[in-house]
Amino acid sequence: MKFEQLAFTWMERQKLGGSYSSHRAQSEKHVVVCSTTLQADTIMDFLNEFYAHPLLQDYYVVLLSPMELDTTMRMILQVPIWAQRVIYIQGSCLKDGDLARARMNEAEACFVLAARNYADKTAADEHTILRSWAVKDFAPNVPQYVQIFRPENKLHVKFAEHVVCEDEFKYALLANNCTCPGASTLVTLLLHTSRGQEGQQSQEEWHRLYGKCSGNEIYHIILGDSRFFGEYEGKSFTYASFHSHRKYGVALVAVRPAELPEFYEDTILLNPGNLTTQYQCF
């Protein structure tokens, strides 16, 4: 009996704190998520949003954290939908050996999530910056997506592909909401994946309307490749916007010249006149 218990414990540790095999890393795509603690709500939000994109269904997610899994996280990772796609490795981003176990240098991307259980946000940013530097030193070609709290710390991780500063984003959203009421609600709904089924059983009409509209999403496509907007080539922006909404329920918000290599806000046109096949529609 004692031998069976030891064998079971060894198997659990290999499963939860082992390594991502080099064979799988070469034949399959994976991303690495680094965080001090693996809180169930944070990880579930990440997994739901990550796998909401149809092109990411075949990716594996490797969770790299120095903390042991709590009971809730263990139960989540045993659910069939996650058990086949999510791998937990107990280790630190500051150790090359642990980064090698996660096959960081072969990952498609690295997500560095800020720890929310820190009372001191500056200290949390310091941990995040050190992790980002360690990943950059070990795997310089792997794109990084970093979450920090303080705006003044953005410059320390400016090499990352994308940096999300929570305080900066939060206060900018609140400021814009003062000049454009409802902007914070709109952006919040766009940032969270929804099927538009929330509140449909409610007796309140506004609950049903809010839940239905929460399923709206923003897409962009070349006008010539779009089955919705392709027929409006040469038509005015207002004509295309009105008729596409009436016919398909799709709202044309803006366009930009598709031949421009970089994506900047000043390249977006809200009312450009007649449409051409080279426009990118939103």
N, C-alpha and C positions, 0 to 999 in steps of 0.2 A: 504493500500500500504506500509505503514511504517512497519507494522508487517511482511509482506512478505519479505521485504528487510532484516530485522533483522533475520528472519528465514533462508534466503539464506546465509547470512554472517556466521551464526552459523554453518550451514551445511558445508560450505567451510572450516571453521577453523577445524571442526572435521575431515574432510577428509584429509586436508593438515598438520595439526599440532596435530593430535590426538595421538593414541597409537596403537601398534600392539597387537591384542587380544591374551590372553593366550591360548584360544582354538585353534586358528590358529597356534600358536607357537608349540603346542603339536602334532598337526596333519599334519603340513606342515613344510618343511625345508625353512630356510631363512638365509640370511647373512646381516650384517650391514655395511654400508659404512659411515665413519665419515670424515667430512671435514669442514673447516672454511667457505668456500663459495662453492656453487654448480654452477660451471661454465658449460655452456651447452656443450662445446667441450670436456671437461674432463669427464663429466658424460656419454656422448654419447660414447666416446672411451671405457670407462669401461663397459658399458652395452653391447656394440657390441662384445667386446672380451669375456666377462663373458658368455654370452648366445650363443657364437659360439660353445661351447662344448656341445655335445648332452646329456651328463649326468647331465647338469645343467639346462635343460629346465624347470623343475618343481620347481626350487627354486624361492623364492621371494627375492627381494632386498629392504632393508629398508634404506633410505637415512636419516641420522641424522646430522642436521646442525643448528647452532644458527641463521642463516640468513634466511630472508624470500625469497621465490622464486621470481625470476624476471619473466618478461613476457615470455621470451624465454623458460625458464624451465617449466613454467606452460603449455605452448603449447606442449612441448615434453611429459610431463606426461599425457596429454590428448589423445595422439595418442594411438589407441587401442592396439598395440603390447606391449606398456609399461604400459598402464593404468591398466591392469590386473595383472601385475607382479611387479611393482615398487611402493613403498609406501614412502611418505615423512613425516617425523616427525620433527617439529621444536623444537630443544632442544640442550643441551650441554652434551658432553661426561664427563664433570667434575662434573655433578650432577647425583647422584645415581637415583633420581626420573626419569630423562630423559632416563637413561640407562635401567631402569625397563620398561618404556613405550615402548622401542624398543625391549624388551625381549632379552637383550644382553646375559644373562646367558643361554639362550636356543638356541642361534644362532649357526650355523655351522661354521662360521668364521667371523672375523671382519677385514675390510680393512680401514686403516688410511691413507688417501690421503693428501699429502702436498699441502698447498695453494700456487698457482702460482702468486697471485697478490701481494705478499710481495716483496718489494725491498730488504729487509734485509733477506737473506736466513737463517742466524743464528736464527733470531727471529721466522721464520717459523718453523725451527726445534724444537725450544723450545715449541711451541704450540703443535707440533706433539708428542713430547716426553711426555708432560703432559697428553695428551689424551690417549696415549698408557698405561701410568702408571695407569690412572684412570680405564681403561677397565680391565687391569690386576688385579687390586685390587677388582673390582666388579665381574668379571667373569674370574677367573684364569685358567679355563680349556678350554676357547675358543681360538682357534688358531688365531694368529694375523699376518696380512700382512701389513708391515709398509713401507711407502715411505718417505725418508728424503733426504736432499741435501748434507750435509757435512759429509765426511768420519769419522771425529773425533767424531761424535755423534752416531755412530753405537753401541758403547759399552753400551749406555744408554738404548737401546731397544734390547739387545742381547737375551732376553727371548722370543722374537717373533719367530714364525715359519720361516718367511722369511722377510728379510730386504733388500729393494732395495735402494741403495744410488745413486742418480742421477749423482752427480759429478764424483764419482768413476767409475761408469759404462760408462759415456760419455767419460772420458779421457782414460780409458782402451781401449775402442772401437776405438778411434782415434789413439792411439799408435799402436794397432794391425793392423790397416788399413795401417800404414806406412810400416810395414814389409810384410803385405799380402794385396795388393791393392784389394779393392772390399769387404773386410771383413765387413765393416760397412754397406754396402748396403745389403749384404746377411743376416746379423743379423737383420737389420731393417725390411726386408721383412718377415723373419720368426716370428718376434714378432707381426706383424700385420696380422690379419685374412683377407684373400682375396680369392675370387672365381676364380681369374685368368681371369676376363672379362675386366679388365681395358685396354684401348688403342686398343681394337680389331677392332674398326671402323676407326682407324687412317690410314693415307696414308703412314706413315713411318714404315718400316719393323721392326726397332729396338723398336718402341713403342709397336707393337704387340707382339714381342718376350719378352720384359720386362714385359708386362702385363700378358702374359700367365705364365711365370715362377714365377711371384709374388704369384701365387696360390699354390706353392709347400709348403709342411709342413713336419715336422719330427715326426715320430711315433716310438714306440718301442713295440716289441712283442716277446714272447718266440718262438724260431724257430719251435718247435714241434707243436705250435698252429697256425702257419702262413700258409695261403693258397699260399702265394707267395714264401716263403723260405723253407717251409717244405720239398719239394722235393729235396733240395740240402743238406740234411744231409749226412755227410761224404765227401762232396765235399770241394774243397779249397775255401777260401774267394774270391779270384780273379775270380774263375769260377762262383761262385754264384752271385757275383756282376755284372759280365758281362752279364750272361744269364738272370738274373731277369730283368735287365734293357732292354735288347733287346726283351724279351717276354712280360713283363708287364709294362714297363716304370717306374719301381721302382728302385731307387738307394740305394744299401746297403752301408752305410757309415762306420759303426763300429759295434762291438759286445762286450758284457760283460758277464761273468758268472752269470747266473740268481740266483744261490744259495747264492750269497753274499748279506747279509741283507742291508748293507749301500751302498749308491750310491756315489762313489768318482771318480774323474777324472782319477786316476791311475788304476782303474779297467776296463777302456774302452780300448779295443784292436782294433787297426786299421787294422792289417793284421795278424790274429791269426793262420792261417793254415787251417786245416780241421774243418768244423763246426759240432757241436753236437746239439742234441735236447734241451739241457739245456742252450744254448746261448740265450741271449736277443739281438735281432737284432734292429738296428737303420737305 
